Amino acid sequence: MPWVEAAPGDPHRWPLWTVPLGSYSERDPVQQPLAPQREQQHARAGQCQMQNCFDFSLCQRRGFWVYVYPPAGDAPPPSSTYRKVLGALQASRFYTPDPGRACLFVPTVDTLDRDRLSAEYVAGARARLQGLPLWHGGRNHLLFNLYSGSWPDYGDELGLELGHAMLARASLGTAAHRPGFDVSLPLFPREHPERGGTQGAASLLPTARRYLLVFKGKRYLTGIGSETRNALHHLHNGQDMLLLTTCRHGRDWERHQDERCPRDNAEYSRYDYQELLHNSSFCLVPRGRRLGSFRFLEALQAACVPVLLSNGWELPFSEVIDWKKAAIIGDERLLLQIPSIIRSISPDRVLALRQQTQFLWDTYFSSVEKIVMTTLEIIQDRIYSHMSRNALMWNVLPGGLFALPQYSTHLADFPFYYFALGRNPAKEFTAVIHMVSPLVAQSQPIVKLILAIAKSKFCARIIVLWNCDKPVPPKNKWPSTAVPMTIIEGERKTMSSRFFPYDAIQTEAVLSLDDDTVLSTNEVDFAFTVWCSFPERIVGYPARSHFWDPGKAWWAYTSKWTNDYSMVLTGAAFYHRYYHYLYTFYLPSSLHSMVDQMANCEDILMNFLVSAVTKLPPIKVTQKKQYKETMMQQGSKTSRWADPDHFAQRQACMNSFASWFGAMPLVHSQTRLDPVLFKDQVSILRKKYRDIERL
């Protein structure tokens, strides 16, 4: 038997960055040049860039960790919206409670609303910020803001001394924006969910909706923002273009009303806003008192292409998002050209725009957590620019939050870009067998499994993860195989360790196996062939499902054999090795700890993760009831499949995982892929995978 010790594999086969987000910087402290000290000292806030207002050395020594200050005893409580922001930061994988480990600092001083007339305005915020123990002129600090200025001009002033602090801000104008330093946010309401988020449009069909262009909102009779909204009636035709405004807002609107107000108010009340949003191809998003508007996110969610009329607005996350693929960017001075512009857009282009609105909404804007995480990822890409995401990673599925550049900066290393690149995965796989039983003998299932896997013409290596308390058996106890076999004995024998990105895994495809799995070589070869056509998904044999239990008001797990499934267990499944990296370094330590403490549910968590990335179900191949029956028969006294507590734990896992993801990412499917001529009444000699039917 070719015996290989558990040593690191060929570094050229696995992407270079295979260490945690917070530790790779410690390995090479000269990867990011430091700004000259003199330049940092004399930089003015208005000229701030990352090179002169940010201390890169903190991130190089410590990694990208975010510290949230504890609330001061005499400080007013933060608003409900800012509590969501802080909660998203503290729940992220970047959070650290240790300021000595941090690279980025976020105050608990609420700076979201800097309108002096607002009830949520925090007086004395400037002094509180400057009194922070690690403020140092704002260097490496991040502030969040949704509202600036006040009546009547609603300017950019915040009443703060930013110094060298970065600003993540809504309604950000290009004149006040510090490119490559500040981050432009969308304006979102206080009801915006903290996690998960509401879904977008139920369907993108038909391509052409009932209305072409709609708007329903306030008409400002005087003051800033009134010019555009006062002219919208010129576009209204009462048929396919409904531009509805009302004067009835504010305390003294009657004093300022004009002759059009009674007619506008009457027509305004005739239409339901949500009905208009979900039945129009385009939604007008004019500026309000400030450059940003709630209408922007509302249009994205409804798959209504935003038509923007807000000159000088730095669009949300414009540093990474290509808004020309999801919105029409108009000019307030050319309002009357809007109808001819949108009528000239082809139906195919309209559908593409609407599809992109749904991708952007679901990926970056549907919750406070996603907005916060996108902000952090943009800042991290600036700091580690030598391994930042490219434009494609940000603007196509699954988006920048799931494409971690620490794994690789090459698109060809990610399974979800294969189709766009026109490439196919290599015709080889690595089998990873998770060993929890110490028995290795010729009569044991593990030996039969190893021999069956080794006979596959696609198998490049077999890895046995030894998670038993007993020592690894000697070499002569293991079967002799024609392919290399590696035994890895982990330092911490946990369930999550089976999904660690070991250097010994040098193929794109991974075949994950339990040590009591029963598979034939034909079954392995067929499942691998199917996976090569769906490399971004989990492909395998044992399937499970979930459903909503209205009586208990929770998600339920079921192992009943039906024609419907939403999970393929990793006891016998293929998937791409990138998911090992994502499982280890994307998911929070709280979920890892939960899985490890129960010694259960790691397969469910992997299914949650892959479905959250792909928005697709796994794929089940030819049904094999013997898998379940064999599991129950082998050592029924000790098998975890026969343990009622095991099933109860999996029920609890379903709801804990759904809570962290903010929604249920699993997708149901009734698809099963069988070999050609499977169970057809023809000669067995005409069938490629003959042994499958003989089982």
Number of C-alpha atoms within 10 A of each C-alpha: 13 10 14 14 10 18 12 10 13 11 11 8 13 22 17 12 16 18 16 16 20 20 16 18 22 14 11 11 14 12 13 16 11 15 16 10 10 9 12 19 10 10 16 14 18 12 12 21 18 21 19 23 26 25 19 20 17 18 25 25 20 18 23 28 26 26 22 22 18 11 13 12 7 6 14 13 16 19 18 12 20 21 15 21 20 22 17 21 22 16 14 20 20 22 20 20 14 12 15 11 19 23 25 27 22 19 20 21 24 25 27 24 22 24 22 17 11 11 9 18 18 21 14 12 19 16 11 14 22 17 11 15 8 15 18 14 17 22 20 24 24 22 21 23 21 21 26 22 18 18 12 10 12 16 16 17 14 20 16 14 16 20 19 27 24 27 20 23 23 26 27 30 21 14 11 13 17 20 16 15 22 24 27 28 26 22 21 23 13 13 10 16 17 21 19 21 19 15 13 20 18 9 11 19 9 10 16 15 16 15 18 19 29 24 23 22 17 19 24 24 18 12 12 17 19 16 16 19 21 16 14 19 15 10 17 17 10 10 10 15 19 25 24 25 24 21 21 17 11 9 7 9 14 12 7 11 15 11 7 12 19 14 11 18 17 13 16 20 13 9 13 10 15 12 10 20 26 24 20 25 30 27 33 24 27 26 25 22 19 22 21 27 20 14 23 24 22 20 29 28 25 27 31 34 31 28 23 22 24 25 16 14 20 25 24 24 20 12 15 17 20 15 19 10 16 26 23 21 17 20 17 18 12 9 15 14 13 19 14 9 11 16 11 8 10 10 13 11 13 20 20 16 23 27 20 23 27 24 21 22 23 21 23 23 25 25 23 28 26 21 21 23 19 22 18 23 18 20 21 19 15 17 20 18 12 12 18 20 25 15 14 15 23 21 19 17 19 19 20 24 20 17 22 23 22 20 22 20 20 14 18 17 18 20 22 21 20 17 14 10 10 8 11 14 19 11 15 19 26 24 26 25 25 24 19 17 15 15 17 16 13 12 9 12 18 26 19 19 20 22 17 18 26 22 17 19 14 17 24 20 25 24 23 23 21 23 23 17 11 11 10 16 12 8 10 8 13 17 16 17 18 13 18 16 26 20 19 19 17 14 9 9 17 18 22 24 20 25 20 18 21 20 16 23 26 22 20 21 25 25 27 23 24 21 23 23 17 20 22 17 19 18 24 23 18 19 25 28 14 19 23 20 12 21 23 24 25 27 31 30 27 23 27 19 21 20 13 12 11 9 6 8 8 15 18 19 22 15 13 11 13 11 11 16 27 24 29 26 27 23 21 25 27 30 27 27 25 22 24 21 22 21 20 20 21 20 18 16 13 12 18 19 14 17 21 17 11 15 15 20 26 25 20 21 23 23 24 23 22 23 22 19 22 17 16 18 25 29 26 27 24 18 15 15 12 12 16 16 10 14 17 16 12 12 11 13 11 10 14 15 15 15 12 9 11 16 18 12 16 19 18 15 24 20 17 16 20 18 13 16 17 17 16 19 22 23 19 16 17 12 14 14 15 17 17 11 15 17 13 9 7 10 8 16 8 10 16 14 20 17 13 20 12 7 10
